[in-house]
């Protein structure tokens, strides 16, 4: 009994320390970011709001005027929630973020990669050869470094004066547009979707980015880059296929079988969890439960403005709605992923309708991280 009492005391002390740390973090967020961030949230929801704010500032070329106190932010460096660790990787002193280079969560590693010295980032790419997001960040950082060098070398006093006087309105670089065009292409299996899919994809991305972060994206410029990139890829593919056909016509089948190295690598078919979920015969409730686990869906409270529309007066049970999720395979949206997510939001809405709640759920590609999913909720 004495041992149990000691354990309870330790648990109570840890809870008290954690609550103090969270309260200190709330005050620090208000001090550095201002009242624009709602701090009256749980730690995971608070981290999500901070990460969104930092993403907006990053895309518009703004930086923090003050730094977060290391002692306060580092108190959450080993938190179990990846959104919290991503926040720490984005705000901790650079000398303390190397630990996040080997984090198991891709979005946390990406946050560290954006701030890590390029020489260390190169090593990070070597250690994570399959992390496409880190590779993209590495290429962006190299391009930015080259751009800066070209702008300021050789030194010219008048040119520097022009740079200082230039307008402060942020603009997205050509490198950013090219990278995003490749991202949109990678997020869609162009062999399995309708022709001119790119118009819808680019429009959805531009609208979502404007709605969530206020960033205006040049729709025509991004659409042109997407189409040009697809055309270049198709030209290379046609040339490669022609060479393969020519080789096949010149080489006897028996010789090919005896070769120690195959012409193309052979991949064993792997289990596709998304396909299994989509083809399952489960009902709406079970599909929502399994889908939430598969896509690592994070939830938040129902928006206050929708509370008054809930049916059934006197209900006390709090409705929580999906806020964010991630693809289980790490980053590239496929046609089957989109269909599985469509069924997920339809099932969720159906369950709520059965309970008398006039809510409809939707999903969008979240541009804040590779393979991230954003959810929207509205009244029917």
N, C-alpha and C positions, 0 to 999 in steps of 0.2 A: 504494500500500500504506500510505503514511504517512497519507493522508487517511482511509482506512478505519479505521486504528487510532484516530485522533482521534474519529471518529464512534462507535466502540465505547466509548471512554472517556466521551463525553458521555451515551450511553445508560445506561452503568453508573452514572454520577453521578445521573442523573435517577431511576433505579430506587432508588438508595440514599436520595435525598431523599424520594421517595414513601413508602418503607417507614418512614422516620423520622416522617413526617407521620401515617401510619396508626397507628403505635405511640403517638404523642402523643395522637391522637384516642381511642384505646382507653382510655388512662389518664384522659383528661378525661371520658369517658362514665361511667367507674366513679366518678370523684370527684363528678360532679353527679347522676347518676341512681342510683348505688349498684350493688351486685352483681346486681340483678334482671335486668340486660341482659347476655346472654352476648356478650363481646367477642372471643371466639376464633373469629372468622368473617372471611370476605373482606369487603372494603370495601362491596360492593353489598348483601350479606346483612346486614352490620352496620347499614348505613343503614336497611334495611327494618325491622329490630328496633327501632331508635331511633324511627323514624316511627310504628310501632305503639304504642310506649310513650307518645309525645307525644299521640297520638290519644286514648288512654285517659284521660290526664290532662286533656285539653281537654274531653272529654265529661263528666267528673266534676267539672269546675270547679276542678281543682287547677292550680297553677303551679309552676315551678321555683324552688327556694329559692336557688339560685345560678345565675349565668350562665356560659355557655361562654366561654372566653377567645377573643376575636375572631381573634387571630393563628392559632390552631389550627383553628378552624372555617372561616375564610375561605380556607384553603389548598386547600379542595375546591370552591370556588365555580364553577369552570369544568370540573368533572368531566363526563365523557361520559355517565355513568349518571344518568337522571332521578331515581332514588331518592336518590342522594347529593346532588344539587342540591336536592331537596325538603327533605332534612334540613338543609342549610345555610340555606335560606329560612326554616325554622322556628326556627333557633337563632341566626343571625347578628344583630348589632345592627340595630335598625330602620333606622338611617341607611344601612345597607349592602344593604338588600334591594330597593331600587328596580330594580336590574338584572334581577331575576327577574320583574318585571311584564311583560316582553316575551319571557320564555322560551318556546321552542317547545312545551314539554310542559305540558298543562293542569293536571296535579297540582302541578307546581312553581309555576305562576301562582297556583293556589288557596292554597298554603301562604303565599305572599307576601301575598295579599289578606287573609288572616285577621289579619295583623299590621300592615298598612299603615294609616297615618292615613286616616280616612274621606274627607277632602278629596282625597287622592291616589287613593284607591280609586275615587272617582267618575270621575276621569280615566281610570283603568284600564278601567272599564266602557265608557267612550266609545271607547277604542282597540280593544277586543275585543268588538264588539257581538254576536258569535255564541257567546261563551263563557258558556253558561248557568250554569255553576258559579260563576263570578265574580259574576254578577248575583245569584244566590241569597245568596252571602256578603255582598254589599253590602246587600241587603235585611235580612239578619239583623243586620248591624252597626248599621244605622239603627234597627231595632226595639229592639236592646239599648240603644243610646244614649238612645232615648226612654224606655225602661223605667227606666233609671238616673236620668234627670232627674225622672221622676214619683215615684220612691222618695225622693229626697233634697231635693225642692223642694216646699213651703217647708221650711226646717230646723226640726226639732223634736227637742229633746234626748232626751225620753223615747222617741220613736220610734226614734231612732238607737241608744239603749241596747237596745231590743228586737231591732234588727237584729244588733247585736254579740253578743247572747246567744243568737240563734237557733241551732238545731242545725247542725252542720257537714256533715251527710249531704247530698251533692249531689243536685239534682233537675234533670231536663231541663225546659226552659221550654216554654210553650205554643207559642211561635214555632218552637222546634225541632221539635215534633210536627207542626205544620202544614206546615213545610218538608219534613219527611221523608215526610209523606203525599203531597205533590205529587211528590216524587222517585220514590216507589214507583209512582205512576200513570204517570209519564213513562217509567219503565223497562219498562213493559208495554204492548203494543198490545192494548187491551181489545176491539178488534173481531175479533181473531183467536184469542182464547183462551177457555177454558170459563167459564161463569157461576160466580160466587163464587171467582174466581181470587184475590181480595184476601185471603181467609182464609189461603190457603197462602203467599202472598207475605209477609204480615205475620208469620206464624208463623216462616217461614224466616229473615226478617230479625232478629226478636227472638232466636231461638236462636243464630244466627251471632254477633250482637253480644255476647251473654252469654258464648259460648264463647271468643271471641277477645279481648274487652276487659273482661269482667266487669261490663258495664253492664246493669242490669235495666231493661227498657222495659215500660211499661204496654200490654200487648197490646190490651185492650179499648178503651182511649183512642185508640190509633193506628188500629185497625181502624175505629172510628166516624168518625174524621176522613177516612180514605180513602173510605169509602162516602158521607159527606156531600159531599166534594169532587167525587166522580163524579156524584152526583145534581145538584149545582149546575151542573156542566158540561153534563150531559145536558139540563137545563131550558133553558139558554141555546142549546144546539144545536138543540133542537126549535123554539124561537121563531125562530131565525135561518132554519131551513129553511122554516118556514111563510111567512116574509116573502119568501124567494127564490121560492117557488112562486107566491105572489101576484103578484110582479113579473113572473115569466115568463108568467103568464096575461094580463097587461095590455100587454106589450110585444111587438111583432111581431118574428119571427125576423130579418127583413131589417134592421130597425133595429139590432138587437143586433150584427149583423155589421159595420155601418158605424161603430159607436162606436170612438173612438180609444183608449179605455181599457176593457179587459174587466172584466166584473163581478167575477170572481175571478182572481187571478194564475195564470199558466200556468207550470208548471215542467217543464223538459225532463228526461226520464228519465236518470238517472245510473247509471254502472256500480256494481253492488253486489258488492263483493269477498266478503262473507260468503255471499251467495247462490251465487256462482260456486264457492266452496269446498264448500258443502253439496251442490251438485248435481254435483260432479265424480265421475268414476268411478274415482278412484285408490284404491289399497289402503290398509290401516291405517297402514303405516310412512310412506308418502308423505303421507297425510292429517295425521298427527302433525307431520311436518316443515313442511308448508305452514301448518297451523293455528298452530303455535308462532310462526312468522314473522308471520302476520297479526295475531294477538292479542298480539304482543310479550311472549311468555311468558318470565318469569324463573324460573330453577331454583335449587334448593338441594340439599344432600346429603340422602340418605335418612336419616330419624330413626334414631338409634343403637339404639333399642329394637327396630327391625325387622331389624337386620343378622343376628341369629342365626337368623332364619326363612328366610333366603335359601337356595335350593337350590344344590347343587353346591359341595362344600367346596373351598377353595383358590382361589376366584374372587378376582381382584384388581381387576377393572374396577369402578370406583365407579358406583353407580346415582345419578343425579340426578333429582329429581322436580319437576314444575311447582309454583311457589310463588305466583306472582301474574301477572296479565295485564291488558290493557286493550282495550276495544272500539275497533276501528280508526276508527269514525266519531264517536267522542268523547263518549258519555255515556248515551244512551237505549237500554235493553235492549228489543229487539223479539223477537217470537216466533221469527223466523228465526235471531236470534243465539243464543237458548236451544237451538234444535235443532242448530245448528252446534257449540256447546259440548258438548252431550250426545254427539254423534258423536265429538268430539275425545277426551273422557275414555274413551269406550268403545274407541276405537281404541288409545289409549295403554295401557289395561288389557289389550287383546288382544295387543299387541306384547309386553308383559311376560309374559303367560301363555305365549306361544309360546317365550319365552326361559327358561321355568321359574321365573319370579318370581311368588310368590303375592301380588301387589299389585293393589289396585283404586283408581282415581283418581275423584274427584268434584269438582264445582265449586259455588260459591255466589256470590251478589252480595256484594262487599266494600264495607262502608259507609264505609271510610276515604276514598274519593275517588269522584267521579262517573265512571261507566263502568268502575270497577275490578272485577276478577274475582279471587276467592280459590280456591285449590285445596286439597283434602284428600286424603290417602292413607291407606289402611287395608289390613289383611291380609284375604285372602279366607277 
